[in-house]
Amino acid sequence: MPWARSVALGLWWAAGARRESELECGIAHCIEHMLFKGTPTRSAHQINVEIERFGGSLNGFTGEEMMSIQVRVPASFWRQTLRILLDIAQASSFDPEELESEREVILEEISMVVDRPDYLAQELLETALWPGHPLGRPLTGTAETLASIRSEDLHRWYRQQLCASGVWVTAAGPITLDEVRDVVDGSIERWPSPGDRPPAGMVPAPAFERFAPTVRAQQRTFEQVHINLGFPAFSECDERRHALRLLNFILGEGMSSRLWYELRECHGLVYQISSDASTLSDAGSFSIQLATDADQATESLAIVGAQLRRIMAEPPSEEELSRAREYASGQLELGLDSTLAQVNWMGEDLLAYDRVLSISEQIESLEAVRGQDLVEICRLMFRRNQLAIGAVGQVPSQDVMIDALGLE
């Protein structure tokens, strides 16, 4: 990207919350926080000063199957910034005093979920979708598991899971591969060893087929009710993921989607309505999120159910499908202008496919999707026995919500 004025850098590990035991729940997320809390040569404050003096911004995230730390800075400062990232990754102290302080920050994050009904509804949905499985646990952990984590646990888990998984370095901006490799190669000897024990593998995702709807609800006195619906879907290596992506746009991604038009524009029933498609190495999910007044919840669910049955009965028009393809392709092309978007695109592809999929390859896959493909995946997903619900507020009864959707 020779025209860019910034450089984005990312470090990526192919390990995340799915590799935690039940007692370790939240340790990966805690490590992500602690990576920014100092090394033997830099305090947490010095790390922030060195990044922000360039106008840069430092961030990180933890997922079910990956972890990343990322930074974006003006192009002329990328070398010293990459050295800071490498120092963080290779020599984080996981200082016990810093851990005690950061533990309080994470506890506030956990409390925020309880106080945000939209967040809590999603957390309840994950529990309903993946009962008794690591995918159904909160990424942040719980107050109880967080309280048990010690500095030595962080060191052990970091070596056994993250170091053993290896690290990908991604970079985007007016730089070359050889320039980045020179900086990284100069630090190879400082990488910590993986540890004596092999890393724990991931617990396989449950089988796609479910045998009964599952509901997790918390009754609250909010004026609104938040209801999240979910269905098992397809993995990131399943070719049907391309149809799933187009389905997501048609049903609920954006203000031109069917659900937004029907529930918000035509009936004025909801404050918020959207959908989301998520893919993992061996599983996936399709979810719908809505917020409405408690006395309008059943009617809203009935309209959602009607839209699900509609797309199972007949394919979208070629015009609607074409708009979905153009939107998905446009989103890919818009990412070409952003160094940070490029870093995320490369990192996520490398962890999922061990290579970076080209824009043209992805657009070609989207162009190959036909309307009947959407009908077929919907008939597989949108079934009564596949349904999971997470809900918060003055929630209708389980039977009322399930019956309102009218799924077979």
GIRAJO-V548981 format. One record per helix or strand of 2 or more residues. SS is the DSSP state (2 for helix, 1 for strand). FROM is the first residue (numbers start at 0). TO is the last residue. If there is no record, write none. Layout:
ss/from/to
SS/FROM/TO
SS/FROM/TO
//
This chain:
ss/from/to
1/5/12
2/16/18
2/21/23
2/26/33
1/37/38
2/43/51
1/56/61
1/66/73
2/74/90
2/95/114
2/116/128
2/133/135
2/142/147
2/150/164
1/166/171
2/176/184
2/187/189
1/213/218
1/223/231
2/240/250
2/257/265
1/269/278
1/283/292
2/293/312
2/317/336
2/338/352
2/358/366
2/370/380
2/383/385
1/387/392
2/397/404
//
